[in-house]
Amino acid sequence: MITQGADVEIHALRKQGWSLSAIARHVGHDRKTVRAYLVGEREVGVRRKPEQVIDPFERFETYVRQRFGDDPHVWATVLFDEVVVLGFDRSYQRFTYFLRDRKLRPHCEACVGVNGRAHVEIEHPPGVEVQWDWLELPETPWGAPAYVLVGALSHSSKFRGWFSESMDQPHLVVGIDEVLRRLGGTARRWRVDRMATVIVPGTDQVQRSFAPVAKHYGVGVDPCPARHGNRKGVVEKNIHFLTQRWWRTARVSSPAEAQASLDAFCVTVADRRSRGDATVGELADREPLLALPVFAYPATVEVVRQVAANALVSVWGNRYSVPPGLVGAEVTVRWRLGTDTIDMFSAAGTQVVTHRLAPRGAGRTTRLPEHTAALEKVVLGAFNTDRPCRRKVNRPPSDAALVLAAEIVGHAGRDPVIDLGAYQRMIDATAGA
C-alpha cells in the first residue's frame, strides 16, 4: 500500500510521460503496484482483498469423516489410497496434514492408555531367521472364524500368510509349507512363540511330534524367551500391518477369495515397502535362503463335515460326493499333505470314498458315477404317481369309529334313546280323554 502523496506523485509523473519502470524506481515500489494504482485496480487506504484460495480437501472431507465414523482406527494410508481414486491430487503428507488440522480422527479413550513396551533393534543377518505366528480372525464375512499363519523373514521383513480353519499341528505344518513356498525358501532357523503345537508347555523343548518336521526342512527351532514377546517383533509388526492395511478393508466372501487377495497384497503392496535405499522385496531377493524339499512333510489333516441333502461334502471350496445313505450324517475328511487324493470316513471309522483332490477354492463338484446312480435311484424311488386325495368330501365318523367312541365314554356318555311309538300312544290317550 502507498501513501496519498505517492499516489499523487505517480499520476503526475505518468502524465509527464515517465515510464512505469522510472516511476517505480522514483517512488520505491514495484512496477505491478504502480500499474495497479494508475489503472484504478487499487485505491489509497484500501487494502487489497486476498484471492480466494480453493481448498483441495473440501470435497473429500465428508467422505473421510464417514469412513472414520465407520472405523475410527482405519489407517491413513488406506484412506489416502481411497481418496486418490476419488480424485485427490495432493501428496500423502498433505493428506495427513488435513487430517490433523481438521482433527478428523475420533478420540478413542480405550486406546489412549496403551503404552509401548521397551524394545531394542536386534540385528538379523540375511537368511538366518524366519519368525512364525498366528493371526486369529474371530469374525469373517463368511461367518466362520479363520486363522492365518504368518511367516516373516527377520532380515528383510518379507512375509507371506496362509488361511487355515484350525491351529492344530497338522494345519500348522500345511501352513508352514505353503508360506515357505511363497517365500521361495526357508531361513536356517525358525523363531516361534511358545505355541503348544511346537514347544512343550513350560519348557524350551521342541515337541516330539514336531521334531520330524524341522528335520524334514533342515532347520533349527528357537522358542521366544518367556515374557519376551518383542523377540519376534518382525512377525508381530507384519501381522499388525496386514490386519490394518489389508484385512480391515478387504472385500472377500470366502477363504479362497481371502487367500488370493492376501497373496496379491503381499506382492503389490507389502513387498514394495521402503527399507532405506531398497524395498522389502529387493532385500528379500538378496537373502540366501535354503532350498525346500521337493515333497512337503506328509502331515495328515482331518476335518469333520456334514453331508448335504444332495449327498455332497464341502471341503476347501469344492464339493465331493458320498453314498446317499450318509445324507445328514457327519463324515471325517482326511488328507495327507503332498498327495493328490482325499479320503472320507463314516462316523464308525469306515472309509466310504476316495476322491481326486481339486485345487482349493476352484468351486468344483466331483461326483462318482456310482454315487450319481444311487442318488438318482433314491430320488426316483421317492416319487408317487397316485392322484392326490380329495379335500372337500364329507366323511363323518364311521360306525366302527362310533362303537369305539362308545366304549371309551361308557354308558354315561351315550345319548338317551327315545321310543317315538310310546310317545304317540301317550298323545292319543290324552286326546281320547
Secondary structure, 3 states (H helix, E strand, C coil): CCCHHHHHHHHHHHHCCCCHHHHHHHHCCCHHHHHHHHHCCCCCCCCCCCCCCCCCCHHHHHHHHHHHHHCCCCCHHHHHHHHHHHCCCCCHHHHHHHHHHCCCCCCCHHHHCCCCCCCCCCCCCCCCEEEEEEEEECCCCCCCCEEEEEEEECCCCCEEEEEECCCCHHHHHHHHHHHHHHHCCECCEEEECCCCCCECCCCCCECCCCHHHHHHHCCEEEECCCCCHHHHHHHHHHHHHHHHHCHHHCCCCCHHHHHHHHHHHHHHCHHHCEECCEEHHHHHHCCCCECCCCCCCCCEEEEEEECCCCCEEEECCEEEECCHHHCCCEEEEEEECCCCEEEEECCCCCEEEEEECCCCCCCCEECCHHHHHHHHHHHHHCCCCCCCCCCCCCCCCCHHHHHHHHHHHCHHHCCCCCCHHHHHHHHHHHHHC
